[in-house]
């Protein structure tokens, strides 16, 4: 991923805006581009949301408890019957 990002930011950012006067200008522009790429760019393959938002949603869904059965399902699978009649 780093190699791909390095080639991509060189093509999209560094070459079109040269000449750069200082290394600090290049570093700041690169940091701003990476911030845009990860936090604001809308990615069509993941529902037109930024990659960071998609990743956050993915891990949130993994950690939320999933209810897979109800009380009546448990009674059916265990063969129990529910009776409210007085003896």
Secondary structure, DSSP 8 states (H G I E B T S, - for coil): -HHHHHHHHIIIIITTT---S-HHHHHHHHHHHHHHHHHT--BGGGTSB-HHHHHHHHHHHHHS------HHHHHHHHT--------
